[in-house]
């Protein structure tokens, strides 16, 4: 069994946290030696998930970003204090929102939502090629 790596970042429930989450993902995954393509994909998905959490979770509760890498699978989870699951939408051409699930479908190998005490975690996994 291979080495398991983990990282945790607390994020404030504010719009600037999407950028903070992207930067944290980039820094951690580069340190872990993850390919630039996977780093880029993970940064985009985290930005979408954090933005959604900031928009829809209670504003006073912090968010958490958890990353792990084990057995060739990168797993990233964003936890917030809302129990509302994301909804798939069909945005029109210039709509600013509604593309998060499509981005998850396109870039993640697997994803889902796990209910937890005090909220939920939206997680995704990317299988790393060796």
C-alpha positions in Angstrom: 0.0 0.0 0.0 1.3 3.4 -0.9 1.8 6.6 1.0 -1.3 8.6 2.0 -1.0 12.4 2.0 -3.5 14.7 3.6 -4.1 18.5 3.9 -6.7 20.7 5.5 -7.5 24.3 4.9 -10.2 26.5 6.7 -11.8 29.1 4.5 -13.9 32.1 5.4 -17.4 32.2 4.0 -16.7 35.0 1.6 -16.3 35.4 -2.2 -12.5 35.7 -1.9 -12.3 32.2 -0.6 -12.7 30.8 -4.1 -9.3 32.2 -4.9 -7.9 31.2 -1.6 -9.1 27.6 -2.2 -7.6 27.6 -5.7 -4.2 28.8 -4.4 -4.2 26.2 -1.6 -5.0 23.4 -4.0 -2.3 24.5 -6.4 0.3 24.8 -3.6 -0.5 21.4 -2.0 -0.8 19.4 -5.2 2.4 20.8 -6.6 4.1 19.9 -3.4 2.7 16.4 -3.8 4.1 16.1 -7.3 0.6 16.0 -9.0 0.7 16.7 -12.8 0.0 20.3 -13.9 -3.1 19.1 -15.8 -4.7 17.5 -12.7 -3.7 20.6 -10.6 -5.5 22.8 -13.1 -8.6 20.6 -13.2 -8.7 20.4 -9.3 -8.3 24.2 -9.0 -11.3 24.8 -11.4 -13.6 22.3 -9.6 -12.6 23.7 -6.1 -13.3 27.2 -7.3 -16.8 26.2 -8.4 -17.6 24.2 -5.2 -16.3 27.0 -2.9 -18.2 29.7 -4.8 -21.4 27.6 -4.5 -20.8 27.1 -0.8 -20.3 30.8 -0.2 -23.5 31.6 -2.2 -25.7 29.0 -0.6 -24.4 28.2 2.9 -25.0 30.3 6.0 -22.7 33.3 5.9 -21.4 33.0 9.5 -20.1 29.4 9.2 -16.5 28.7 7.9 -15.9 26.3 5.1 -13.3 23.5 5.1 -11.2 22.1 2.3 -9.8 18.7 2.7 -7.4 17.0 0.2 -6.0 13.5 0.3 -3.9 11.4 -2.1 -3.7 7.7 -1.7 -3.4 4.7 -4.0 -3.4 7.0 -7.1 -6.6 8.7 -6.2 -6.9 12.4 -5.4 -9.9 13.2 -3.2 -11.0 16.8 -2.5 -13.9 17.7 -0.3 -15.4 21.1 0.5 -17.6 21.1 3.6 -20.1 23.7 4.6 -23.0 24.2 7.1 -25.9 23.9 4.6 -27.8 20.6 4.2 -29.0 21.7 0.7 -27.5 19.5 -2.1 -26.4 21.1 -5.4 -28.9 21.0 -8.2 -28.2 20.3 -11.8 -29.2 23.2 -13.9 -29.2 23.9 -17.7 -27.7 27.4 -18.1 -28.3 29.4 -21.3 -25.4 31.0 -23.2 -24.4 33.9 -21.1 -25.9 32.8 -17.7 -23.3 33.4 -15.0 -24.2 30.4 -12.9 -25.4 26.9 -13.2 -22.3 25.2 -14.6 -20.8 23.6 -11.5 -22.3 20.1 -11.9 -21.3 20.1 -15.6 -17.7 21.0 -14.6 -17.7 18.2 -12.0 -19.0 15.7 -14.5 -16.4 16.7 -17.0 -13.3 16.9 -14.8 -13.8 14.5 -11.9 -13.7 10.7 -12.1 -16.3 10.5 -9.4 -18.1 13.0 -7.2 -20.9 13.1 -4.7 -22.4 14.7 -1.6 -22.0 13.3 1.9 -24.3 14.5 4.7 -22.6 15.2 7.9 -23.6 16.6 11.3 -24.1 20.3 10.8 -24.0 20.3 7.0 -22.6 18.5 4.0 -19.4 17.7 2.1 -19.3 17.9 -1.6 -16.4 15.7 -2.7 -14.7 14.7 -5.9 -12.1 12.3 -6.9 -9.6 12.2 -9.8 -7.8 9.0 -10.7 -4.2 9.8 -11.4 -2.5 8.1 -14.3 0.9 6.6 -13.5 
